Amino acid sequence: MKVKPGRYKHFKGKFYEVIGSARHSETFEEMVVYRALFVSKEFGSNALWVRPKAMFIEKVAVAGKEVPRFKYVG
């Protein structure tokens, strides 16, 4: 499954923009590169993040229900 670029909503409610994918230089694990679409006191505006693809697309339990960690919204 390919993670398409665009806007995603994290299960905790904040929005992020997926920029693309990358590979870990040592393990070659596929990673997702994304940008926070909000200002963080700790990390500033539009902070860049990277997360293993498997973790990005996985489902998490919220109030006993499985939901996507990140949901594509356009």
N, C-alpha and C positions, 0 to 999 in steps of 0.2 A: 504494500500500500504506500502510495506517495502522499506526502503531506503537501498540499498545495499552498502557495503563497496567498496571503490575505489576512483578514481580521478574524480573530478567535476570542471567545469568551472563556475565561478560566472558571472552573466550577465554584470558586470563591467569589466570582462576580466581576473581576477586573478584565480589561480588554488588552489584547496584545496583537501585534502584526507579525506574521511569519514572513521572514525575508527569504529564506531558502534552507537548503540542507548543506551539511559539511561532513567530513570524515575526521575522526580522531586520528592524529598523526601516528600514534603508536599501535592502537588496536584496530584501526579502520572501522570502528563502530560508527554507524550513521547517526548524525546529530541533527537537531533542528535549531536553527538560528532565528531568534525572534526578539522583538522590541516591545517594551512596555509602552502602552499608550496613555500614560498618566505620570504625574510627578510623585516621586518617592522621597520622603525626608532623608532616607538613608542612601539612595542611589541616584537621585536627581531626575531630570526629565529624560524620557525616552531611553532608559537604560537597556543595553543589549544583554541578551541571555542566550545560553545554549543548554540543551537538554537532550539526553539520548532519545532517539526517535521512539523506541519501544515504550519509554516512560511517557512521552508526549501524547501518544495515541491510546494509552491504556485507559481503562475505566477505573474509577475510584468509588468507594462506598460513601454515600451521603445519606444520613438518616435511614440506613438500611436498604437503600436503593443504589444500584450501579448506574453511574453517569460518566460521560466522557470527562477526562481531566481538562481537555480543551475542546470546545465545540466551535466548528467553523460557522461564521456568521456573515461572511461576504468579503 
